[in-house]
Amino acid sequence: MNVFAANWKMHLGPADARDYVTTFLRTYTPQPDRAVWFFPPAVSLQAVADALAGKEGLLAGAQDIHWEPKGAFTGAISGPLAAQAGARAVLVGHSERRHLFGETDAETGRKLDAAVAAGLHPVLCVGETLAQRERGETLAVVTRQLAAAVKSGVDVTIAYEPVWAIGTGRNATPQDAAAVHRAIRRWLEARATPIIRILYGGSVNLKNAAELLAERELDGVLVGGASLDPVAWAQLVQTRIS
């Protein structure tokens, strides 16, 4: 089953989120071969989770969690708090957390462990910067990020997001993305990790989604800006996969 994941980043408060889901549900025709995951900002998580309750193939997730289950961490949310608000999944190690907020590989690993402990499905984001890509370090960077977070036997979804392609309008070619996905899959298989799916993220939109998803190595997409309009998102989610 392909996954279409929407990362709203710092957009859509609770009222807007409820309106968004209402419009999306009115527009979207459920597809048996795909699931749709929504990652709203923390303040909108419960509104989205409530609006999606009981809807087959649709779920809400958190954009980030702290590695501690509770404590004096002003501004942070824990895995148990996210789960109580209705989250069923969580993004871990998104490039913006790594590069804008200084999250280390070790901290990402702790967050993934915390997600599992809280009963949340972790979506681990990995990817290289443009400088790393130009130096031929893509696979070294990606496997380092995997090694710091993934434990043998852990149920995890991977999202390959080349940092240079996020929000820039640039994109890896479907073939480039497939090559990295293939390498990730081999790395996971060698460590007896149950692979559910590997998503691609990085300036995915209505114009390039079909071409990307035609690559068999891609099990879905993680989408930022192109997921903020509910009608356009419903169209993208219904992209024909050849």
Helices and strands as residue ranges (DSSP letters): E 2-7, H 14-27, E 34-39, G 42-44, H 45-52, E 58-62, H 79-84, E 89-92, H 95-99, H 105-117, E 121-126, H 130-134, H 138-149, E 156-160, G 163-165, H 174-190, E 195-201, H 209-213, E 220-223, G 225-227, H 230-237
